[in-house]
């Protein structure tokens, strides 16, 4: 009886770990579709310069953050397959923050990526946003 429990337990853990939309502790999430313009409850927005992302081709990630946001730190991580992380450097252009980036090629036809963005608000409260998008192999 004990041996049948272990595979079921491991399978359950695997399924939970592969849920790309799970909310990480202390983060602000939204229920938007991958690659779409997302609106967050804290008046933040995230969108891609082009919703059709291909590996090894440049694109931009755009942000609108609440007034007084500072100390931005962001990185991209593979969800479908872990490929390390890609640091992002956002530059403010008027009301919009922009990061030019690209993602690597993966052995999967569709690769899901997660952007984790942290910043502080005017009252020095830390905020974390999660944004998911897919890249499609075109070769």
Buried (B, 14 or more C-beta within 10 A) or exposed (E): EEEEEEEEEEEEEEEEEEEEEEEEEEBBBBEBEBBBEBBBEBEBBBBBEEBEBBBEEEBBBBBBBEEEBEEBBBBBBBBBEEBEEBEBEBEEEEEBBBBEBBBBBBEBEEBBBBBBBBBBBEEEEEBBBBBBBBBEEEE
